[in-house]
Amino acid sequence: MTRFEGPEESPGFLLWRVTLAWQRAMRAALAPHDLTHVQFVLLASLWWLENHGGSPSQQRLAAQAGTDSMMTSQVLRKLEDRGLLTRSVDPADSRARLLSLTAAGERLVGAAMKDVEDADAAYFAKLGEPQQFLRGLAELTRE
């Protein structure tokens, strides 16, 4: 029925277990900031895009983060309600929304980024030199 002697030989099963453990580490790192992981990813991606080319649209942010457009819009609305970002009508396309972090959003992203990067470093430290691992992950994201 399976070619594996046990679940620990299945890359998919191991990835599932690693993902669950890593998500727990991310939840713990983000809890003091009152952010979900999706909220953090969108805020951090917005920060990155703003610092590399100006105010992005919601569509560009969703593409950068790899998130669904509808879900992105819903999460951004909540972050806007918290005063962490602004959404404005794109003068070139009235259907599009341009995004910008507020000062509060930038402070929160900075604090959360440090904690997330520290949690990542601690979690993945067991792998030793991360460059080969990162190249492998990047290869898996290519479609």
N, CA, C and O atoms as a MOPAC input file, in Angstrom:
PM7 MOZYME 1SCF
protein

 N      0.82100 1    -1.19100 1     0.00000 1
 C      0.00000 1     0.00000 1     0.00000 1
 C      0.86800 1     1.26000 1     0.00000 1
 O      0.47800 1     2.26800 1    -0.58800 1
 N      2.03400 1     1.22400 1     0.64500 1
 C      2.94800 1     2.36300 1     0.66400 1
 C      4.36900 1     1.88100 1     0.45700 1
 O      4.70600 1     0.74700 1     0.79800 1
 N      5.19000 1     2.73200 1    -0.09300 1
 C      6.59400 1     2.35600 1    -0.29400 1
 C      7.45200 1     2.68200 1     0.93500 1
 O      8.63800 1     2.35600 1     0.97200 1
 N      6.85200 1     3.32000 1     1.92800 1
 C      7.59700 1     3.73400 1     3.11900 1
 C      7.42000 1     2.72700 1     4.24400 1
 O      6.34500 1     2.15400 1     4.42100 1
 N      8.49200 1     2.52100 1     5.00000 1
 C      8.43500 1     1.63100 1     6.16100 1
 C      7.66500 1     2.25900 1     7.31300 1
 O      7.11200 1     1.55800 1     8.16000 1
 N      7.63600 1     3.59200 1     7.33500 1
 C      6.92400 1     4.31200 1     8.38300 1
 C      6.72600 1     5.75100 1     7.96600 1
 O      7.35800 1     6.21100 1     7.01500 1
 N      5.85300 1     6.47900 1     8.66600 1
 C      5.56200 1     7.85800 1     8.29400 1
 C      6.79400 1     8.76100 1     8.29800 1
 O      6.86500 1     9.71900 1     7.52800 1
 N      7.76300 1     8.45900 1     9.16200 1
 C      8.95100 1     9.30500 1     9.24800 1
 C      9.82500 1     9.23300 1     7.99000 1
 O     10.79400 1     9.98200 1     7.87100 1
 N      9.49500 1     8.34900 1     7.06500 1
 C     10.22100 1     8.27600 1     5.79600 1
 C      9.49100 1     9.02500 1     4.67800 1
 O     10.02900 1     9.17400 1     3.58100 1
 N      8.29400 1     9.48700 1     4.94300 1
 C      7.49900 1    10.19200 1     3.94300 1
 C      7.80200 1    11.68700 1     3.99800 1
 O      7.55800 1    12.31900 1     5.02600 1
 N      8.33300 1    12.27500 1     2.90800 1
 C      8.61400 1    13.70800 1     2.92700 1
 C      7.36100 1    14.54000 1     3.18300 1
 O      7.43000 1    15.55500 1     3.87600 1
 N      6.23800 1    14.13700 1     2.64600 1
 C      4.99700 1    14.87100 1     2.85200 1
 C      4.55600 1    14.85600 1     4.29900 1
 O      4.13200 1    15.88000 1     4.83400 1
 N      4.65400 1    13.69100 1     4.94100 1
 C      4.27700 1    13.59600 1     6.34300 1
 C      5.21500 1    14.41800 1     7.21500 1
 O      4.76600 1    15.12200 1     8.11900 1
 N      6.51800 1    14.33300 1     6.94800 1
 C      7.48600 1    15.11600 1     7.71800 1
 C      7.26100 1    16.60900 1     7.53000 1
 O      7.35000 1    17.37700 1     8.48800 1
 N      6.97100 1    17.02500 1     6.30100 1
 C      6.69900 1    18.43400 1     6.04500 1
 C      5.46300 1    18.87400 1     6.82000 1
 O      5.43700 1    19.97400 1     7.37300 1
 N      4.45100 1    18.03300 1     6.86500 1
 C      3.24000 1    18.32700 1     7.63500 1
 C      3.58800 1    18.55900 1     9.10300 1
 O      3.14900 1    19.54300 1     9.69900 1
 N      4.38000 1    17.65000 1     9.68900 1
 C      4.74900 1    17.76800 1    11.09600 1
 C      5.60900 1    19.00400 1    11.35300 1
 O      5.40300 1    19.71400 1    12.33700 1
 N      6.56600 1    19.25700 1    10.47200 1
 C      7.42800 1    20.43300 1    10.60300 1
 C      6.59700 1    21.70400 1    10.49500 1
 O      6.79300 1    22.64500 1    11.26400 1
 N      5.67000 1    21.73200 1     9.54200 1
 C      4.82100 1    22.91000 1     9.34700 1
 C      3.99100 1    23.18700 1    10.59500 1
 O      3.88700 1    24.33600 1    11.02400 1
 N      3.40700 1    22.16100 1    11.17400 1
 C      2.60900 1    22.34900 1    12.38800 1
 C      3.45700 1    22.90100 1    13.53200 1
 O      3.03600 1    23.82100 1    14.23500 1
 N      4.63900 1    22.34300 1    13.71400 1
 C      5.51300 1    22.81200 1    14.79300 1
 C      5.97200 1    24.24300 1    14.53800 1
 O      6.00800 1    25.06100 1    15.45800 1
 N      6.32300 1    24.54300 1    13.29400 1
 C      6.76100 1    25.90300 1    12.96200 1
 C      5.62500 1    26.89800 1    13.14200 1
 O      5.84900 1    28.00500 1    13.63200 1
 N      4.40100 1    26.52200 1    12.75400 1
 C      3.25500 1    27.41300 1    12.94400 1
 C      3.02200 1    27.70100 1    14.42100 1
 O      2.65500 1    28.82000 1    14.77800 1
 N      3.22900 1    26.71000 1    15.28300 1
 C      3.11500 1    26.95100 1    16.72700 1
 C      4.15500 1    27.97900 1    17.17200 1
 O      3.85300 1    28.86700 1    17.97000 1
 N      5.36800 1    27.85900 1    16.66000 1
 C      6.42700 1    28.81700 1    17.01100 1
 C      6.06200 1    30.22200 1    16.52600 1
 O      6.31000 1    31.20200 1    17.22800 1
 N      5.47900 1    30.32100 1    15.34200 1
 C      5.08900 1    31.62700 1    14.80500 1
 C      3.94500 1    32.23100 1    15.62000 1
 O      3.95600 1    33.42700 1    15.91200 1
 N      2.95700 1    31.41000 1    15.98800 1
 C      1.85500 1    31.91700 1    16.82000 1
 C      2.38300 1    32.46600 1    18.13300 1
 O      1.94500 1    33.52300 1    18.58700 1
 N      3.32100 1    31.75700 1    18.74200 1
 C      3.89700 1    32.20600 1    20.01800 1
 C      4.67300 1    33.51100 1    19.82800 1
 O      4.59400 1    34.40300 1    20.67400 1
 N      5.41400 1    33.63100 1    18.73600 1
 C      6.19800 1    34.84700 1    18.48200 1
 C      5.29600 1    36.04100 1    18.20700 1
 O      5.63700 1    37.16800 1    18.56600 1
 N      4.15100 1    35.80900 1    17.57500 1
 C      3.26100 1    36.90300 1    17.17500 1
 C      2.21000 1    37.25200 1    18.22100 1
 O      1.61000 1    38.32500 1    18.15300 1
 N      1.97600 1    36.37200 1    19.18400 1
 C      0.94700 1    36.61600 1    20.20000 1
 C      1.15000 1    37.93400 1    20.94800 1
 O      0.17400 1    38.65500 1    21.15700 1
 N      2.37000 1    38.28000 1    21.35800 1
 C      2.54000 1    39.55300 1    22.07900 1
 C      2.20600 1    40.78300 1    21.22000 1
 O      1.98700 1    41.87400 1    21.74600 1
 N      2.17000 1    40.59500 1    19.90700 1
 C      1.88400 1    41.70400 1    18.98700 1
 C      0.41500 1    41.72200 1    18.55500 1
 O     -0.00300 1    42.57900 1    17.77600 1
 N     -0.36000 1    40.76500 1    19.07100 1
 C     -1.76800 1    40.64300 1    18.71900 1
 C     -1.95600 1    40.53800 1    17.20200 1
 O     -2.82100 1    41.19300 1    16.62100 1
 N     -1.12000 1    39.69400 1    16.57400 1
 C     -1.19300 1    39.47600 1    15.13300 1
 C     -1.32300 1    37.99100 1    14.83600 1
 O     -0.71600 1    37.15300 1    15.50300 1
 N     -2.12600 1    37.67800 1    13.82400 1
 C     -2.12100 1    36.32300 1    13.28900 1
 C     -0.95800 1    36.23500 1    12.30800 1
 O     -0.36900 1    37.24900 1    11.93500 1
 N     -0.63800 1    35.02200 1    11.89900 1
 C      0.46500 1    34.86800 1    10.95700 1
 C      0.12700 1    35.50900 1     9.60700 1
 O      0.98300 1    36.14600 1     8.99400 1
 N     -1.09100 1    35.34700 1     9.15200 1
 C     -1.49800 1    35.96200 1     7.88700 1
 C     -1.40000 1    37.48700 1     7.98500 1
 O     -0.91600 1    38.13700 1     7.05900 1
 N     -1.84900 1    38.04800 1     9.08500 1
 C     -1.74500 1    39.50600 1     9.25300 1
 C     -0.28700 1    39.93900 1     9.20300 1
 O      0.04800 1    40.92900 1     8.55400 1
 N      0.57500 1    39.20200 1     9.88600 1
 C      1.99600 1    39.54300 1     9.86400 1
 C      2.56700 1    39.45300 1     8.45800 1
 O      3.27500 1    40.35900 1     8.01900 1
 N      2.26700 1    38.37500 1     7.75200 1
 C      2.80800 1    38.19600 1     6.40000 1
 C      2.37700 1    39.35400 1     5.49700 1
 O      3.17900 1    39.86800 1     4.71700 1
 N      1.11800 1    39.75900 1     5.60400 1
 C      0.64400 1    40.87000 1     4.77400 1
 C      1.30400 1    42.18900 1     5.18000 1
 O      1.69700 1    42.96800 1     4.31100 1
 N      1.43100 1    42.45000 1     6.46700 1
 C      2.09000 1    43.67500 1     6.91400 1
 C      3.56800 1    43.68300 1     6.51700 1
 O      4.07500 1    44.69600 1     6.03500 1
 N      4.24800 1    42.57700 1     6.71500 1
 C      5.66900 1    42.49900 1     6.37300 1
 C      5.86900 1    42.61400 1     4.86600 1
 O      6.80700 1    43.26700 1     4.41000 1
 N      4.99000 1    41.98000 1     4.09400 1
 C      5.07800 1    42.08500 1     2.63100 1
 C      4.80300 1    43.50900 1     2.16500 1
 O      5.44900 1    44.00100 1     1.24000 1
 N      3.84300 1    44.17100 1     2.80800 1
 C      3.55600 1    45.56300 1     2.48300 1
 C      4.76600 1    46.42900 1     2.80700 1
 O      5.14700 1    47.28800 1     2.01100 1
 N      5.37000 1    46.20900 1     3.96700 1
 C      6.57600 1    46.95700 1     4.32400 1
 C      7.65500 1    46.77500 1     3.26200 1
 O      8.27700 1    47.74400 1     2.82600 1
 N      7.87400 1    45.51800 1     2.84700 1
 C      8.91500 1    45.22900 1     1.86000 1
 C      8.59800 1    45.92300 1     0.53800 1
 O      9.46700 1    46.57000 1    -0.04700 1
 N      7.36400 1    45.79400 1     0.06700 1
 C      6.98900 1    46.41100 1    -1.21200 1
 C      7.10100 1    47.93200 1    -1.15600 1
 O      7.58100 1    48.55200 1    -2.10500 1
 N      6.66800 1    48.53200 1    -0.06500 1
 C      6.75900 1    49.99300 1     0.07200 1
 C      8.20800 1    50.46400 1     0.03100 1
 O      8.50000 1    51.53400 1    -0.50200 1
 N      9.10000 1    49.68200 1     0.58000 1
 C     10.50500 1    50.05400 1     0.61700 1
 C     11.26100 1    49.65800 1    -0.64900 1
 O     12.46100 1    49.90300 1    -0.76800 1
 N     10.55300 1    49.04900 1    -1.58400 1
 C     11.15700 1    48.65100 1    -2.85600 1
 C     10.24900 1    49.01800 1    -4.02300 1
 O     10.06600 1    48.22300 1    -4.94500 1
 N      9.68200 1    50.21800 1    -3.98300 1
 C      8.90000 1    50.63200 1    -5.14100 1
 C      7.61300 1    51.36800 1    -4.87300 1
 O      6.77900 1    51.46000 1    -5.77400 1
 N      7.40800 1    51.89300 1    -3.69900 1
 C      6.22800 1    52.71900 1    -3.46400 1
 C      5.01900 1    51.95800 1    -2.97900 1
 O      5.10700 1    50.78500 1    -2.61600 1
 N      3.87700 1    52.64500 1    -2.97500 1
 C      2.63100 1    52.07400 1    -2.45700 1
 C      2.07000 1    51.02900 1    -3.41600 1
 O      1.68300 1    51.36100 1    -4.53700 1
 N      2.02400 1    49.77900 1    -2.98700 1
 C      1.48800 1    48.73300 1    -3.85500 1
 C     -0.03500 1    48.66900 1    -3.80000 1
 O     -0.66200 1    49.18400 1    -2.87300 1
 N     -0.60500 1    48.03800 1    -4.79200 1
 C     -2.04400 1    47.76600 1    -4.78800 1
 C     -2.30100 1    46.51300 1    -3.95400 1
 O     -1.39000 1    45.73900 1    -3.66300 1
 N     -3.57200 1    46.33600 1    -3.58000 1
 C     -3.94800 1    45.11500 1    -2.85900 1
 C     -3.60600 1    43.88900 1    -3.69600 1
 O     -3.15300 1    42.87600 1    -3.16500 1
 N     -3.82300 1    43.98300 1    -5.00500 1
 C     -3.55300 1    42.84900 1    -5.88400 1
 C     -2.06200 1    42.50200 1    -5.88600 1
 O     -1.69300 1    41.32900 1    -5.83700 1
 N     -1.21900 1    43.51700 1    -5.94200 1
 C      0.22600 1    43.27000 1    -5.93000 1
 C      0.65500 1    42.68200 1    -4.58400 1
 O      1.50200 1    41.79000 1    -4.53600 1
 N      0.07600 1    43.17800 1    -3.50600 1
 C      0.39900 1    42.63800 1    -2.18800 1
 C     -0.00900 1    41.17200 1    -2.08300 1
 O      0.76000 1    40.35000 1    -1.58500 1
 N     -1.20200 1    40.84200 1    -2.54600 1
 C     -1.66800 1    39.44900 1    -2.50800 1
 C     -0.73800 1    38.55600 1    -3.32700 1
 O     -0.42100 1    37.44300 1    -2.90900 1
 N     -0.30300 1    39.03400 1    -4.48300 1
 C      0.61300 1    38.25100 1    -5.31300 1
 C      1.94600 1    38.05200 1    -4.59800 1
 O      2.49800 1    36.95100 1    -4.61100 1
 N      2.46500 1    39.10600 1    -3.97800 1
 C      3.73800 1    39.02100 1    -3.25400 1
 C      3.63500 1    38.02800 1    -2.09800 1
 O      4.53900 1    37.21900 1    -1.88700 1
 N      2.54600 1    38.09100 1    -1.35900 1
 C      2.37600 1    37.23800 1    -0.17600 1
 C      1.89300 1    35.83500 1    -0.52900 1
 O      1.98700 1    34.92600 1     0.29600 1
 N      1.38100 1    35.64600 1    -1.73900 1
 C      0.84700 1    34.34200 1    -2.13100 1
 C     -0.48500 1    34.04700 1    -1.48400 1
 O     -0.80700 1    32.89400 1    -1.19900 1
 N     -1.26600 1    35.10100 1    -1.25000 1
 C     -2.56600 1    34.93400 1    -0.58700 1
 C     -3.70800 1    35.16900 1    -1.56400 1
 O     -3.53700 1    35.81700 1    -2.59700 1
 N     -4.85400 1    34.64400 1    -1.23000 1
 C     -6.07200 1    34.81600 1    -2.00800 1
 C     -6.51200 1    36.28100 1    -1.94500 1
 O     -6.46700 1    36.89900 1    -0.88100 1
 N     -6.93400 1    36.83000 1    -3.07300 1
 C     -7.30900 1    38.25200 1    -3.14200 1
 C     -8.45200 1    38.60500 1    -2.19100 1
 O     -8.39600 1    39.63800 1    -1.52300 1
 N     -9.47400 1    37.77400 1    -2.12000 1
 C    -10.62200 1    38.05900 1    -1.26100 1
 C    -10.21300 1    38.03200 1     0.20900 1
 O    -10.57500 1    38.92600 1     0.97400 1
 N     -9.46400 1    37.01200 1     0.59900 1
 C     -9.00600 1    36.91200 1     1.97400 1
 C     -8.08400 1    38.07900 1     2.30800 1
 O     -8.15500 1    38.63500 1     3.40400 1
 N     -7.22700 1    38.44900 1     1.37200 1
 C     -6.32300 1    39.58100 1     1.57400 1
 C     -7.11700 1    40.84200 1     1.86800 1
 O     -6.78300 1    41.58900 1     2.78700 1
 N     -8.15800 1    41.08000 1     1.09700 1
 C     -8.98800 1    42.26200 1     1.28500 1
 C     -9.62200 1    42.26800 1     2.67400 1
 O     -9.65300 1    43.30500 1     3.33700 1
 N    -10.12500 1    41.12300 1     3.11400 1
 C    -10.75900 1    41.03200 1     4.42800 1
 C     -9.76500 1    41.29200 1     5.55500 1
 O    -10.07100 1    42.00400 1     6.51100 1
 N     -8.57700 1    40.71300 1     5.43600 1
 C     -7.55700 1    40.89900 1     6.47100 1
 C     -7.08300 1    42.35200 1     6.48700 1
 O     -6.89000 1    42.93300 1     7.55500 1
 N     -6.89600 1    42.93700 1     5.30300 1
 C     -6.44600 1    44.33000 1     5.23600 1
 C     -7.46800 1    45.27600 1     5.85300 1
 O     -7.10400 1    46.26600 1     6.48700 1
 N     -8.73200 1    44.97000 1     5.66700 1
 C     -9.78800 1    45.80100 1     6.26100 1
 C     -9.64700 1    45.81700 1     7.78700 1
 O     -9.78100 1    46.86600 1     8.41600 1
 N     -9.37900 1    44.65600 1     8.37000 1
 C     -9.20300 1    44.57900 1     9.82300 1
 C     -7.94800 1    45.32600 1    10.27300 1
 O     -7.95300 1    45.99200 1    11.30900 1
 N     -6.88500 1    45.21300 1     9.49800 1
 C     -5.65400 1    45.92400 1     9.83800 1
 C     -5.83500 1    47.43200 1     9.69000 1
 O     -5.26900 1    48.20800 1    10.45900 1
 N     -6.61500 1    47.83700 1     8.71300 1
 C     -6.92900 1    49.25600 1     8.54100 1
 C     -7.74200 1    49.75700 1     9.73500 1
 O     -7.49600 1    50.85300 1    10.23800 1
 N     -8.71000 1    48.95700 1    10.18600 1
 C     -9.51700 1    49.33200 1    11.35300 1
 C     -8.65600 1    49.50500 1    12.60400 1
 O     -8.99700 1    50.28700 1    13.49200 1
 N     -7.55200 1    48.78100 1    12.67400 1
 C     -6.62800 1    48.89600 1    13.80900 1
 C     -5.66100 1    50.07400 1    13.63500 1
 O     -4.84500 1    50.34000 1    14.51900 1
 N     -5.74800 1    50.77200 1    12.51300 1
 C     -4.87800 1    51.92100 1    12.28000 1
 C     -3.47200 1    51.55500 1    11.85400 1
 O     -2.54900 1    52.35100 1    12.02600 1
 N     -3.29100 1    50.35700 1    11.29700 1
 C     -1.95400 1    49.90100 1    10.92000 1
 C     -1.60800 1    50.19400 1     9.46700 1
 O     -0.43600 1    50.18400 1     9.09100 1
 N     -2.61900 1    50.45300 1     8.65300 1
 C     -2.38800 1    50.77700 1     7.24800 1
 C     -3.53600 1    51.61600 1     6.72200 1
 O     -4.60200 1    51.70600 1     7.33200 1
 N     -3.28900 1    52.22200 1     5.58100 1
 C     -4.34900 1    52.96100 1     4.89900 1
 C     -4.54600 1    52.35000 1     3.51900 1
 O     -3.61500 1    51.82000 1     2.91300 1
 N     -5.77800 1    52.43900 1     3.04300 1
 C     -6.12700 1    52.00600 1     1.68900 1
 C     -6.74600 1    53.21000 1     0.99400 1
 O     -7.70000 1    53.80300 1     1.49800 1
 N     -6.20500 1    53.56700 1    -0.15700 1
 C     -6.74000 1    54.70500 1    -0.90100 1
 C     -7.01000 1    54.29300 1    -2.33800 1
 O     -6.41800 1    53.34300 1    -2.85000 1
 N     -7.90600 1    55.01700 1    -2.97500 1
 C     -8.25800 1    54.73000 1    -4.36700 1
 C     -7.06400 1    55.07600 1    -5.25700 1
 O     -6.46400 1    56.14200 1    -5.12700 1
 N     -6.73900 1    54.17000 1    -6.14600 1
 C     -5.66900 1    54.39100 1    -7.11800 1
 C     -6.16500 1    55.39800 1    -8.15500 1
 O     -7.16300 1    55.13400 1    -8.82500 1
 N     -5.49600 1    56.54800 1    -8.30700 1
 C     -5.94900 1    57.54400 1    -9.28100 1
 C     -5.99400 1    56.99300 1   -10.71400 1
 O     -6.75300 1    57.48600 1   -11.54800 1
 N     -5.18800 1    55.98000 1   -10.98800 1
 C     -5.15300 1    55.40200 1   -12.34200 1
 C     -6.23400 1    54.35000 1   -12.56700 1
 O     -6.52700 1    54.00000 1   -13.71000 1
 N     -6.83500 1    53.83900 1   -11.48000 1
 C     -7.85300 1    52.78700 1   -11.59200 1
 C     -8.73400 1    52.84300 1   -10.34900 1
 O     -8.32700 1    52.39600 1    -9.27700 1
 N     -9.91100 1    53.37800 1   -10.48700 1
 C    -10.78400 1    53.58600 1    -9.32200 1
 C    -11.21300 1    52.28300 1    -8.64100 1
 O    -11.70300 1    52.31400 1    -7.51300 1
 N    -11.03700 1    51.14600 1    -9.30700 1
 C    -11.37400 1    49.85700 1    -8.68700 1
 C    -10.25900 1    49.35800 1    -7.78100 1
 O    -10.49800 1    48.54000 1    -6.89300 1
 N     -9.04600 1    49.84400 1    -8.00000 1
 C     -7.87700 1    49.36700 1    -7.25500 1
 C     -7.65500 1    50.20900 1    -5.99600 1
 O     -8.03400 1    51.37900 1    -5.93400 1
 N     -7.03800 1    49.58700 1    -5.00400 1
 C     -6.70300 1    50.26700 1    -3.76400 1
 C     -5.18800 1    50.24000 1    -3.57300 1
 O     -4.54600 1    49.19600 1    -3.68900 1
 N     -4.63600 1    51.41900 1    -3.27600 1
 C     -3.21600 1    51.52200 1    -2.95900 1
 C     -3.06200 1    51.45100 1    -1.45000 1
 O     -3.88700 1    51.97900 1    -0.70500 1
 N     -2.01100 1    50.80200 1    -1.01200 1
 C     -1.80500 1    50.54300 1     0.40800 1
 C     -0.58500 1    51.28500 1     0.93300 1
 O      0.38900 1    51.50900 1     0.21400 1
 N     -0.66200 1    51.65600 1     2.19200 1
 C      0.46600 1    52.30000 1     2.84800 1
 C      0.41300 1    51.99700 1     4.34100 1
 O     -0.64800 1    52.09300 1     4.95900 1
 N      1.54700 1    51.63500 1     4.91600 1
 C      1.61500 1    51.43800 1     6.35500 1
 C      1.53600 1    52.78100 1     7.06200 1
 O      2.08200 1    53.77300 1     6.57800 1
 N      0.86900 1    52.81800 1     8.19100 1
 C      0.88600 1    53.99800 1     9.04200 1
 C      2.13900 1    53.91700 1     9.91900 1
 O      2.84200 1    52.90600 1     9.91200 1
 N      2.40900 1    54.97200 1    10.66400 1
 C      3.54100 1    54.94700 1    11.59400 1
 C      3.36500 1    53.81500 1    12.60600 1
 O      4.32800 1    53.12500 1    12.94100 1
 N      2.14000 1    53.62500 1    13.09300 1
 C      1.87000 1    52.53700 1    14.04100 1
 C      2.11700 1    51.18300 1    13.38800 1
 O      2.65300 1    50.27300 1    14.02000 1
 N      1.72600 1    51.05000 1    12.12500 1
 C      1.95800 1    49.81100 1    11.38800 1
 C      3.43400 1    49.51800 1    11.21300 1
 O      3.86800 1    48.37600 1    11.35800 1
 N      4.20900 1    50.55200 1    10.90100 1
 C      5.65800 1    50.37300 1    10.74500 1
 C      6.30200 1    49.94900 1    12.06300 1
 O      7.16000 1    49.06700 1    12.07700 1
 N      5.89400 1    50.57200 1    13.16800 1
 C      6.44900 1    50.18800 1    14.47600 1
 C      6.10600 1    48.73400 1    14.80600 1
 O      6.95400 1    47.97900 1    15.28200 1
 N      4.85800 1    48.35400 1    14.54900 1
 C      4.43600 1    46.99300 1    14.85300 1
 C      5.17100 1    45.98300 1    13.98600 1
 O      5.61900 1    44.95100 1    14.48600 1
 N      5.30100 1    46.26600 1    12.69600 1
 C      6.02400 1    45.35100 1    11.80800 1
 C      7.47000 1    45.20400 1    12.27000 1
 O      8.00700 1    44.09600 1    12.28800 1
 N      8.09900 1    46.30700 1    12.64100 1
 C      9.48200 1    46.23100 1    13.09200 1
 C      9.64500 1    45.35600 1    14.31900 1
 O     10.55400 1    44.52800 1    14.37500 1
 N      8.78100 1    45.53100 1    15.29300 1
 C      8.85800 1    44.73100 1    16.52500 1
 C      8.53600 1    43.26600 1    16.24400 1
 O      9.23200 1    42.37000 1    16.72300 1
 N      7.48600 1    43.02600 1    15.47100 1
 C      7.08400 1    41.65000 1    15.16500 1
 C      8.13700 1    40.95900 1    14.29600 1
 O      8.40600 1    39.77100 1    14.47100 1
 N      8.73100 1    41.70200 1    13.36200 1
 C      9.74400 1    41.12400 1    12.47400 1
 C     10.92100 1    40.58100 1    13.28800 1
 O     11.42600 1    39.49300 1    13.01200 1
 N     11.34300 1    41.33000 1    14.27000 1
 C     12.45300 1    40.86800 1    15.10600 1
 C     12.08500 1    39.55900 1    15.79400 1
 O     12.87100 1    38.61100 1    15.79400 1
 N     10.90200 1    39.50700 1    16.37600 1
 C     10.48900 1    38.29400 1    17.08500 1
 C     10.30700 1    37.10900 1    16.14100 1
 O     10.66200 1    35.98100 1    16.48600 1
 N      9.76000 1    37.35400 1    14.95800 1
 C      9.57600 1    36.27200 1    13.98100 1
 C     10.93100 1    35.76800 1    13.48700 1
 O     11.14400 1    34.55900 1    13.38900 1
 N     11.84300 1    36.68500 1    13.17800 1
 C     13.16800 1    36.26200 1    12.71000 1
 C     13.92200 1    35.51100 1    13.80300 1
 O     14.62400 1    34.54200 1    13.51300 1
 N     13.78600 1    35.94700 1    15.05700 1
 C     14.41000 1    35.22300 1    16.16500 1
 C     13.80400 1    33.82400 1    16.30300 1
 O     14.52700 1    32.85100 1    16.52100 1
 N     12.48400 1    33.72600 1    16.17700 1
 C     11.81000 1    32.42000 1    16.27800 1
 C     12.22200 1    31.51600 1    15.12200 1
 O     12.45000 1    30.32200 1    15.31900 1
 N     12.31800 1    32.07300 1    13.92200 1
 C     12.78900 1    31.29300 1    12.76800 1
 C     14.20400 1    30.77100 1    13.01200 1
 O     14.48300 1    29.59100 1    12.80300 1
 N     15.09000 1    31.65500 1    13.45200 1
 C     16.48000 1    31.26300 1    13.67900 1
 C     16.55900 1    30.14300 1    14.71300 1
 O     17.30100 1    29.17900 1    14.52700 1
 N     15.80800 1    30.26500 1    15.78800 1
 C     15.81600 1    29.23900 1    16.83000 1
 C     15.23900 1    27.92700 1    16.30300 1
 O     15.78500 1    26.85500 1    16.56200 1
 N     14.13900 1    28.01600 1    15.56700 1
 C     13.48800 1    26.80000 1    15.08600 1
 C     14.36600 1    26.05600 1    14.07500 1
 O     14.51300 1    24.83600 1    14.15200 1
 N     14.94600 1    26.79600 1    13.13200 1
 C     15.69800 1    26.16100 1    12.05500 1
 C     17.17900 1    25.96000 1    12.38200 1
 O     17.92400 1    25.45000 1    11.54500 1
 N     17.61400 1    26.34700 1    13.56600 1
 C     19.02200 1    26.20800 1    13.95200 1
 C     19.50200 1    24.76400 1    13.87700 1
 O     20.67700 1    24.51200 1    13.61000 1
 N     18.61300 1    23.83100 1    14.10800 1
 C     18.97900 1    22.41200 1    14.07600 1
 C     19.49000 1    21.97500 1    12.70800 1
 O     20.17300 1    20.95700 1    12.59700 1
 N     19.16300 1    22.73700 1    11.66700 1
 C     19.56900 1    22.37200 1    10.31100 1
 C     20.99600 1    22.79300 1     9.98600 1
 O     21.53700 1    22.40300 1     8.95100 1
 N     21.60600 1    23.57700 1    10.85400 1
 C     22.95400 1    24.05500 1    10.57300 1
 C     22.92100 1    25.20600 1     9.58400 1
 O     22.06700 1    26.08600 1     9.69000 1
 N     23.83100 1    25.21300 1     8.63100 1
 C     23.93200 1    26.27500 1     7.62400 1
 C     22.63500 1    26.35100 1     6.82200 1
 O     22.25400 1    25.37900 1     6.17100 1
 N     21.95500 1    27.49800 1     6.86300 1
 C     20.61700 1    27.58100 1     6.25700 1
 C     20.59100 1    27.78800 1     4.74100 1
 O     19.52900 1    27.63500 1     4.13700 1
 N     21.70900 1    28.12600 1     4.10700 1
 C     21.64900 1    28.52400 1     2.69600 1
 C     21.13800 1    27.42000 1     1.77100 1
 O     20.31300 1    27.68800 1     0.89700 1
 N     21.60400 1    26.20500 1     1.94300 1
 C     21.14300 1    25.11200 1     1.08900 1
 C     19.65600 1    24.84400 1     1.32100 1
 O     18.90600 1    24.61200 1     0.37300 1
 N     19.24100 1    24.87700 1     2.57100 1
 C     17.83400 1    24.68400 1     2.91700 1
 C     16.97700 1    25.77100 1     2.26100 1
 O     15.93600 1    25.47300 1     1.67600 1
 N     17.41600 1    27.02900 1     2.35700 1
 C     16.66800 1    28.13700 1     1.75300 1
 C     16.58700 1    27.99800 1     0.23900 1
 O     15.54500 1    28.27700 1    -0.35300 1
 N     17.66600 1    27.57600 1    -0.38600 1
 C     17.63000 1    27.36500 1    -1.84600 1
 C     16.63300 1    26.26200 1    -2.20000 1
 O     15.90400 1    26.36500 1    -3.18700 1
 N     16.61000 1    25.20800 1    -1.38500 1
 C     15.66100 1    24.11800 1    -1.62500 1
 C     14.22300 1    24.58200 1    -1.47400 1
 O     13.37200 1    24.23400 1    -2.29200 1
 N     13.93900 1    25.36600 1    -0.43500 1
 C     12.58800 1    25.88800 1    -0.25500 1
 C     12.20100 1    26.80400 1    -1.42200 1
 O     11.08600 1    26.72600 1    -1.93800 1
 N     13.12300 1    27.65900 1    -1.82400 1
 C     12.83900 1    28.56900 1    -2.94400 1
 C     12.51800 1    27.76300 1    -4.20500 1
 O     11.62300 1    28.13500 1    -4.96500 1
 N     13.22900 1    26.68000 1    -4.42900 1
 C     12.98400 1    25.83700 1    -5.60600 1
 C     11.57800 1    25.23100 1    -5.53600 1
 O     10.90400 1    25.11700 1    -6.56000 1
 N     11.13500 1    24.84600 1    -4.34800 1
 C      9.80600 1    24.25200 1    -4.20700 1
 C      8.68900 1    25.26300 1    -4.45400 1
 O      7.56400 1    24.87100 1    -4.76400 1
 N      8.98100 1    26.55600 1    -4.32300 1
 C      7.94900 1    27.57900 1    -4.56300 1
 C      7.80500 1    27.92400 1    -6.03300 1
 O      6.84600 1    28.59000 1    -6.42400 1
 N      8.74200 1    27.48200 1    -6.84700 1
 C      8.65500 1    27.76400 1    -8.29600 1
 C      7.62100 1    26.85500 1    -8.92300 1
 O      7.64800 1    25.63900 1    -8.73400 1
 N      6.72400 1    27.44500 1    -9.65900 1
 C      5.64700 1    26.63000 1   -10.26800 1
 C      5.95600 1    26.27100 1   -11.68500 1
 O      5.16100 1    25.59400 1   -12.33700 1

